[in-house]
Amino acid sequence: MMVKKYTIQKTPFVVPTTDGKRIEEHFGKASTNEDQVSIAHMIAPPGWSEPFQTPEFEEYTYIIKGKKQFSVDNEIIILEAGQSIKIERNTRVQYSNPFDEECEYLAVCLPAFDFTKVHRENCK
């Protein structure tokens, strides 16, 4: 019996959100029960932001369209389409889109994104 050497993802897991952000996880814990890596396609609406977090995983972000703001260790970084960033694990970071257009991007987490390891701070 031949073992298939690839997986095509046609039905990513759409993560339920309450902030207007669209998250389609193609590979990862929620979609394919993988712990090593997660790959998600995201669309953040204008004015969107998340609380600060200090995840136990690395996160790579590639901007497809629009702009995204990163607050990393009290430094504000703004990326535009065609740019990317790697945030090291155990780094306090806040992701946001304070701009007037949506931001479309890909996020890759190593190991995979895990709600129990993201350590989001309480919103106040």
C-alpha positions as CSV (number, residue, x, y, z in Angstrom):
1,M,0.0,0.0,0.0
2,M,1.3,3.4,-1.0
3,V,1.4,6.2,1.6
4,K,0.2,9.6,0.4
5,K,3.1,12.1,0.6
6,Y,1.0,15.3,0.6
7,T,-2.2,16.8,2.0
8,I,-4.3,19.3,0.2
9,Q,-6.4,21.6,2.4
10,K,-9.6,22.7,0.7
11,T,-11.7,23.3,3.9
12,P,-9.7,25.2,6.5
13,F,-11.1,25.6,10.0
14,V,-12.8,29.0,10.4
15,V,-12.0,30.1,13.9
16,P,-15.0,31.7,15.6
17,T,-14.3,35.3,16.5
18,T,-16.2,38.2,18.0
19,D,-14.0,41.0,16.8
20,G,-14.7,40.9,13.1
21,K,-11.4,39.2,12.2
22,R,-11.5,36.3,9.8
23,I,-9.2,33.4,10.7
24,E,-8.9,30.4,8.4
25,E,-6.5,27.8,9.8
26,H,-5.3,25.6,7.0
27,F,-2.9,23.5,9.1
28,G,-2.7,23.3,12.9
29,K,-4.3,22.1,16.1
30,A,-7.8,23.1,15.2
31,S,-7.8,22.1,11.5
32,T,-5.6,19.0,11.2
33,N,-4.7,18.3,14.8
34,E,-1.0,19.1,14.2
35,D,1.2,20.3,17.0
36,Q,4.4,21.2,15.1
37,V,3.1,24.1,12.9
38,S,0.0,26.2,12.2
39,I,-0.7,28.1,9.0
40,A,-3.6,30.6,8.9
41,H,-5.0,33.1,6.4
42,M,-6.3,36.1,8.2
43,I,-8.2,39.3,7.4
44,A,-8.2,42.0,10.1
45,P,-10.8,44.7,9.6
46,P,-10.0,48.4,10.0
47,G,-9.8,49.4,13.7
48,W,-9.1,45.8,14.9
49,S,-6.8,45.0,17.8
50,E,-6.0,42.2,20.2
51,P,-4.9,42.3,23.8
52,F,-1.2,42.1,24.5
53,Q,0.0,38.5,24.6
54,T,3.2,36.6,25.4
55,P,3.0,33.3,23.4
56,E,5.1,30.2,23.9
57,F,5.6,29.9,20.2
58,E,7.3,31.8,17.4
59,E,5.0,33.7,15.0
60,Y,5.8,34.6,11.4
61,T,3.5,37.1,9.6
62,Y,3.5,37.9,5.9
63,I,1.4,40.9,4.8
64,I,-0.6,40.2,1.6
65,K,-2.6,43.4,1.5
66,G,-3.0,46.5,3.6
67,K,-0.9,47.3,6.8
68,K,-0.6,45.8,10.2
69,Q,0.8,47.3,13.4
70,F,2.9,45.3,15.9
71,S,3.8,46.5,19.4
72,V,6.9,44.5,20.4
73,D,8.7,45.3,23.6
74,N,7.4,49.0,23.6
75,E,8.4,49.5,19.9
76,I,5.7,50.2,17.3
77,I,6.4,48.4,13.9
78,I,4.2,48.9,10.9
79,L,4.4,46.4,8.0
80,E,2.9,46.8,4.5
81,A,2.1,44.4,1.7
82,G,5.1,42.2,0.7
83,Q,6.8,42.6,4.1
84,S,7.2,40.0,6.9
85,I,8.2,39.6,10.5
86,K,9.2,36.9,12.9
87,I,8.3,37.4,16.6
88,E,10.3,35.2,18.9
89,R,8.5,33.0,21.5
90,N,8.0,34.5,25.0
91,T,7.9,38.0,23.6
92,R,5.2,40.4,24.7
93,V,3.4,41.6,21.6
94,Q,0.2,43.2,20.5
95,Y,-1.2,42.9,17.0
96,S,-3.6,45.6,15.5
97,N,-4.9,47.2,12.4
98,P,-5.5,50.9,13.4
99,F,-5.7,51.8,9.7
100,D,-8.7,52.5,7.5
101,E,-8.4,49.5,5.2
102,E,-8.5,45.8,6.0
103,C,-5.2,43.9,6.4
104,E,-4.9,40.4,4.7
105,Y,-2.0,38.3,5.9
106,L,-0.6,34.8,6.6
107,A,0.5,33.7,10.0
108,V,2.7,30.7,10.7
109,C,3.3,29.6,14.3
110,L,6.0,27.2,15.4
111,P,5.0,25.1,17.3
112,A,1.3,25.4,16.3
113,F,-0.9,28.1,17.7
114,D,-2.4,26.9,21.0
115,F,-4.9,29.0,23.0
116,T,-3.5,27.6,26.2
117,K,0.0,28.9,25.3
118,V,-0.8,32.3,23.9
119,H,-1.1,34.0,27.3
120,R,-3.4,36.9,26.3
121,E,-3.7,39.7,28.9
122,N,-7.1,40.8,30.1
123,C,-8.8,43.6,28.2
124,K,-9.5,46.6,30.4
